[in-house]
């Protein structure tokens, strides 16, 4: 069984039971305890669950202050991210002036982009390099580089963004909740997201299903602050007018 499949099964089991033990997951997956523990650790590092002695519990109602690295997040829900990214990339039209947020789901958009007449502004160094190498016109905003997410943040970034007027913006998020809105663990990154959103004519939030119900420590937008593109979501969100299930 592939690692990604094991992750999906573990997270689905947590959705159903709210808590799991290493022993029951080992039996369910027919694998070793060491493999289950590694999987739980990887999902914990990606902010998808809370590790406890002998297993894990769901983090739906936990305020997440831990910010996973780009490498950690890139290993989780890969197929879902690609599905959402392909839908997002198809929304870009000729001459669009695009803001592209840092993050692994927005990074997945890069391989699906085809509209060469669009111009991109981003706070992600890796995004900017990839776009430039592919022949797209791209501007990288200046400021402080945050190591864990490879995002540019700080006052200089905020002042630069206030001068732009984007036709569309594509954003990542750590959590989505009807009550707490769109959330992320870092105050500085939240301010960049919030400022950029305010400069966009249309806002799109890219999120795989695991982001729903999660709450990080800083809100950067309300639940209704744009269109949420996802692979699937809990029933309570499906009737929301701004949630679009891709596929």
Secondary structure by P-SEA (a helix, b strand, c coil): ccaaaaaaaaaaaaaacccccaaaaaaaacccaaaaaaaaaaaaaacccccccccccccccccccccccaaaaaacaaaaaaaaaaaaaaacccccbbbbbbcaaaaaaccccccccbbbbbccaaaaaaaaaaccbbbbbbccccccccccccaaaaaaaaaccccbbbbcccccccccccccccaaaaaaaaaaaaaccbbbbbbcccccccccccccccccccbbbcccccccccccccccccc
